[in-house]
Amino acid sequence: MTSARVAAVDPALARDEARDILGGERFRDSDPPRPLRGALEWLADRLRGATDVIGSWLEPVPGPTWLAIGVIALAILTAAIVATVRRRRGGVVASGALTAVREEPRERAADLEREADEAEQRGDWERAVRLRFRAGLRRLADAGVIDLRPGVTNGAVGRRLASPDYDRLAADFDEVAYGGRAASEPDAATAREGWPRVLTGSRR
């Protein structure tokens, strides 16, 4: 039994033959509604011309090159999506957000807590949560438990404390301050009641 020899195929000829076959009556759907027929036929003519031109440009490009281009395009698209999501979430994730303490040497925890009380009285829950968090971190720093050097993150503080109470407070703070979640009265109450437990636990 002799093996059959496969002849080389001209890509352009194969494309033309496929177009002729698909253009036959067997592969044609029923006519589109008359109000749309003219517009659809005009669009089909334009698309057919564009695809022919693009196909002629890209015909010399080998298959492996297309694979590499596809991988690169996918990587760029993924990076763009991730960057967009991070921008919408404030550019940080909950475990890595920068601490809320400002570079103000004269900022005192007691002053921040007083401002947080005033914010709660006004119903400004977001400001209250932010101020409580800054005050708590300042008290930890004043006690020598943590070092609030520039660039330190809430996640790094959490690893240092190993405190479930702090982890919850930090998660709430990041969602409100960076994630765009609206703060509520329970959030402010959790911050007011949770920070004393964090501070007490840090002294053990």
C-alpha positions as CSV (number, residue, x, y, z in Angstrom):
1,M,0.0,0.0,0.0
2,T,1.5,3.3,-1.1
3,S,1.3,6.5,0.9
4,A,-0.5,9.4,-0.6
5,R,1.5,12.5,-1.3
6,V,0.0,15.8,-0.1
7,A,0.4,18.6,-2.5
8,A,1.4,22.1,-1.4
9,V,-1.6,24.4,-1.0
10,D,-1.6,28.0,-2.1
11,P,-3.1,30.0,0.8
12,A,-4.6,32.7,-1.5
13,L,-6.2,30.1,-3.8
14,A,-7.6,28.2,-0.8
15,R,-9.0,31.4,0.6
16,D,-10.7,32.2,-2.7
17,E,-12.2,28.7,-3.0
18,A,-13.5,28.9,0.6
19,R,-15.1,32.2,-0.1
20,D,-16.8,30.8,-3.2
21,I,-18.1,27.8,-1.4
22,L,-19.4,29.9,1.5
23,G,-21.0,32.3,-0.9
24,G,-23.1,29.6,-2.5
25,E,-26.8,29.1,-1.9
26,R,-26.3,26.3,0.6
27,F,-24.7,28.6,3.1
28,R,-26.9,31.7,2.6
29,D,-29.5,32.5,5.2
30,S,-32.8,33.9,4.3
31,D,-32.8,37.5,3.2
32,P,-32.7,40.1,6.0
33,P,-35.8,42.2,6.6
34,R,-36.2,44.7,3.8
35,P,-35.7,47.8,5.9
36,L,-32.2,46.5,6.9
37,R,-31.1,44.7,3.7
38,G,-29.4,47.7,2.1
39,A,-27.5,48.7,5.3
40,L,-26.4,45.1,6.0
41,E,-25.3,44.6,2.4
42,W,-23.3,47.9,2.5
43,L,-21.7,46.9,5.8
44,A,-20.8,43.4,4.5
45,D,-19.1,44.9,1.4
46,R,-17.0,47.2,3.5
47,L,-16.0,44.4,5.9
48,R,-15.2,42.0,3.1
49,G,-12.8,44.5,1.6
50,A,-11.2,45.3,4.9
51,T,-10.6,41.6,5.8
52,D,-9.1,41.0,2.4
53,V,-6.6,43.8,2.9
54,I,-5.7,42.8,6.4
55,G,-5.3,39.2,5.4
56,S,-2.9,40.1,2.6
57,W,-0.8,42.1,5.0
58,L,-0.6,39.4,7.6
59,E,-0.3,36.4,5.3
60,P,3.6,36.4,5.5
61,V,3.6,36.4,9.3
62,P,4.4,32.8,10.6
63,G,2.2,31.1,13.2
64,P,4.7,31.2,16.1
65,T,4.9,35.0,15.7
66,W,1.2,35.2,16.1
67,L,1.3,33.1,19.2
68,A,3.9,35.5,20.7
69,I,1.9,38.5,19.8
70,G,-1.2,37.0,21.4
71,V,0.6,36.3,24.6
72,I,2.1,39.8,24.8
73,A,-1.3,41.4,24.0
74,L,-2.9,39.2,26.8
75,A,-0.3,40.3,29.3
76,I,-0.8,44.0,28.4
77,L,-4.5,43.6,28.7
78,T,-4.2,41.9,32.1
79,A,-1.9,44.6,33.4
80,A,-4.3,47.3,32.3
81,I,-7.2,45.6,34.0
82,V,-5.2,45.2,37.3
83,A,-4.1,48.8,37.1
84,T,-7.6,50.0,36.6
85,V,-9.0,48.0,39.5
86,R,-6.2,49.3,41.8
87,R,-6.9,52.9,40.8
88,R,-10.6,52.4,41.6
89,R,-9.7,50.9,45.0
90,G,-7.3,53.7,45.9
91,G,-4.2,52.1,44.5
92,V,-3.8,49.6,47.5
93,V,-5.1,46.3,48.8
94,A,-6.4,45.9,52.3
95,S,-3.3,44.0,53.7
96,G,-0.8,46.5,52.2
97,A,-2.4,49.9,52.5
98,L,-0.1,52.6,53.9
99,T,-0.8,53.6,57.5
100,A,-3.0,56.6,58.1
101,V,-0.5,58.5,60.3
102,R,0.7,61.7,58.8
103,E,4.2,63.1,59.0
104,E,3.2,65.6,61.8
105,P,5.5,65.3,64.9
106,R,3.1,67.3,67.0
107,E,0.1,65.2,66.3
108,R,-1.1,63.7,69.6
109,A,-3.3,60.6,70.0
110,A,-5.5,62.3,72.6
111,D,-6.2,65.2,70.1
112,L,-7.1,62.7,67.4
113,E,-9.5,60.8,69.7
114,R,-11.2,64.0,70.7
115,E,-11.7,64.9,67.1
116,A,-13.1,61.4,66.5
117,D,-15.6,61.8,69.3
118,E,-16.7,65.1,67.7
119,A,-17.0,63.5,64.3
120,E,-19.2,60.7,65.7
121,Q,-21.5,63.4,67.3
122,R,-21.9,65.0,63.9
123,G,-22.6,61.6,62.3
124,D,-19.4,61.8,60.2
125,W,-18.6,58.1,60.5
126,E,-15.9,58.0,57.9
127,R,-13.9,60.7,59.6
128,A,-14.3,59.1,63.0
129,V,-13.0,55.8,61.6
130,R,-10.0,57.5,60.0
131,L,-9.2,59.5,63.2
132,R,-9.5,56.5,65.5
133,F,-7.1,54.5,63.3
134,R,-4.5,57.3,63.3
135,A,-4.8,57.7,67.0
136,G,-4.4,54.0,67.6
137,L,-1.3,53.8,65.5
138,R,0.1,56.9,67.2
139,R,-0.4,55.3,70.7
140,L,1.3,52.1,69.5
141,A,4.2,54.2,68.2
142,D,4.4,56.2,71.4
143,A,4.6,53.0,73.4
144,G,7.4,51.7,71.3
145,V,5.4,48.8,70.0
146,I,5.7,49.8,66.3
147,D,7.9,52.0,64.2
148,L,5.9,54.4,62.0
149,R,8.6,55.1,59.6
150,P,7.7,56.4,56.1
151,G,6.2,53.7,53.9
152,V,5.2,51.3,56.6
153,T,2.0,49.4,55.8
154,N,-1.0,48.3,57.8
155,G,-0.2,44.8,56.8
156,A,3.3,45.1,58.3
157,V,1.8,46.5,61.5
158,G,-0.6,43.6,61.6
159,R,2.2,41.0,61.3
160,R,4.0,42.8,64.1
161,L,1.0,42.8,66.4
162,A,-0.6,39.4,65.5
163,S,-3.9,40.8,66.8
164,P,-7.3,39.7,65.4
165,D,-8.8,42.9,66.8
166,Y,-6.2,45.0,64.9
167,D,-6.7,42.9,61.7
168,R,-10.4,43.7,61.7
169,L,-9.9,47.4,62.4
170,A,-7.3,47.6,59.6
171,A,-9.6,45.8,57.2
172,D,-12.5,48.2,58.0
173,F,-10.2,51.2,57.7
174,D,-8.8,50.1,54.3
175,E,-12.2,49.4,52.9
176,V,-13.5,52.9,54.0
177,A,-10.3,54.9,53.3
178,Y,-9.1,53.2,50.1
179,G,-11.8,50.9,48.9
180,G,-14.6,53.4,48.6
181,R,-17.0,51.7,51.1
182,A,-19.3,54.1,53.0
183,A,-18.6,54.0,56.7
184,S,-21.5,53.4,59.1
185,E,-22.3,54.0,62.8
186,P,-21.3,50.4,63.6
187,D,-17.9,50.9,61.9
188,A,-17.3,54.0,64.2
189,A,-18.4,52.0,67.2
190,T,-16.1,49.1,66.3
191,A,-13.2,51.4,66.0
192,R,-14.0,53.1,69.3
193,E,-14.3,49.8,71.2
194,G,-11.7,47.8,69.4
195,W,-8.6,50.1,69.7
196,P,-8.5,49.8,73.6
197,R,-8.3,46.0,73.2
198,V,-5.5,46.3,70.6
199,L,-3.6,48.6,72.9
200,T,-4.1,46.4,75.9
201,G,-3.0,43.3,74.1
202,S,0.1,45.0,72.7
203,R,1.4,45.5,76.2
204,R,1.3,41.9,77.2
